Amino acid sequence: MSSCFAHVAVSFAHVELCWILKLLSSSASCGYILVVVSVYVNGKFCKDPKLATPDDFSFLGLNIPRNTSNPDGSTVTFVNVAQIAGLNTLGVSLVSIDYAPYGQIQPHTHPRASEILVVQEGTLYVGFVTSNPENKLFTKILNKGDVFVFPIGLIHFQFNIGKTNAVAFAGLSSQNPGVITIANAVLGSDPPINPDVLARRIRMW
Ligand SMILES: *[C@@H]1O[C@H](CO)[C@@H](O)[C@H](O)[C@H]1NC(C)=O
């Protein structure tokens, strides 16, 4: 088995313990101590590979439509290292997204992942904006079976422009992509950003 469950866990433990042991005694055996230590990688506990089960690598039920009765008219189901422990260190994850008619995923960015999205049902208007100084908007209308890529870090969105529900799946190039929703971060922070900081930019528009 690869990933956190095997080599990485062992090598991390080995490195950390060897350093500690070298401080305590130059003759200590690093290999012996490995057995008793809990190791975390990327903030997630590394399970003893002997105790891993198929459930550490699976998630069931993405076929079940999610409830989209919320202000955005969409629901994201995350399938990342928080749901599948075995994804730790593997650098991939998944989301499925249900959209009510005219539902949207508002502008957001994933600080640690590029995203590749495929529409399974419905019609989506999708896009992303490049960075300064161009801030160029790239958009596309996608139907069932169509694919679009959102490069790492760029602000992107999806909007169901059809009159029916839509469903999409997306692969992400991190086991823990992170999400920054632009409006939440800029206008909804806790505590709020000093309005003077925001007002100057808004006046310039
Ligand atoms: C969907 O969510 C809304 C809002 O939380 C709730 O009122 C409604 O009962 C839910 N519908 C179903 C079918 O669960």
The ligand as a Gaussian input file, in Angstrom:
#p B3LYP/6-31G(d) Opt

LIG

0 1
 C      -34.502000      20.443000       2.155000
 O      -33.954000      21.451000       2.982000
 C      -34.894000      22.417000       3.396000
 C      -34.140000      23.531000       4.107000
 O      -33.303000      23.009000       5.091000
 C      -35.955000      21.742000       4.245000
 O      -36.905000      22.690000       4.662000
 C      -36.635000      20.645000       3.435000
 O      -37.525000      19.936000       4.241000
 C      -35.589000      19.681000       2.863000
 N      -36.246000      18.774000       1.945000
 C      -36.072000      17.454000       2.017000
 C      -36.779000      16.648000       0.975000
 O      -35.375000      16.933000       2.866000

